[in-house]
Structure formats: C-alpha cells, structure tokens
C-alpha cells in the first residue's frame, strides 16, 4: 500500500489558541462538525489539541483551553505511509494525528479518514502464512 498521509488528510485545518475558552471550542466543533481542534501559538507552532473526548468532562464554558488541552500531540509528516499513522494512532489510543511540515500544521488525519481505505477497498489483505515444507527432525 503506497497511500500517503497527504492523500487522506483534511487539508483545511481549523485551529485556535490556548487562551480561548471551552465554549469557543465547542461552538467551532458544532458549527464545523469536527471532533478536534489543534491549538497553536501566534507563530503557528503546535501547542496542543482539544478533542470532543476532552469536552466530556464537567467543564465551565469559560475555562481556558490551556487548562484542558492535551499537550502531548502526535505529529506525522505528510509524505509518510498511512500505515505508520494508523500504527501511531492505535498504539497511543488516539483518533487524530496532526500532519506537520517544519513544526507547522498542514493537515489533520483522523480515524475516520483511515476508514476511507476500507470503504474504498484500497487496502490489501495479507495472505495467510504458508505452511512449512521442512520435515520435522523427529521423523
């Protein structure tokens, strides 16, 4: 499979800043029907991510995102194979990975984006292992 992250990622990324509020993020997510928002600083550097899962906590709408955002953000270059992104997402139990170039956001890849491979049948099933033709030494 030679499908690259750039082939599946969302290229238009909505971002926000750490000083914005939970209410602000909730309204952006609802309006744009998205499940995550990367959090950046004034130089467009990635500072964190807020996801719909983070919003499940009992939070005031006036809580700054800096208090609830996840600061350990996993990133991947756009030229990487999608199986690498899938492995990172599975191993770290995350549903979104930021696509970056020189520490700047160029896209977001979600678990739903990866499902497009299955939906479009653009994946290759691995063959079952072939039985060994070697004779056992016990015979």
Secondary structure, 3 states (H helix, E strand, C coil): CCCEHHHHCECCCCEEECCCEHHHHHHHHHHHCCCEEEEECCCCEEEEEEECCHHHCCCCCCCEHHHCCECCCCEEECCCEHHHHHHHHHHHCCCEEEEEECCEEEEEEEHHHHHHHHHCCCCCCCCCCCCCCCCCCCC
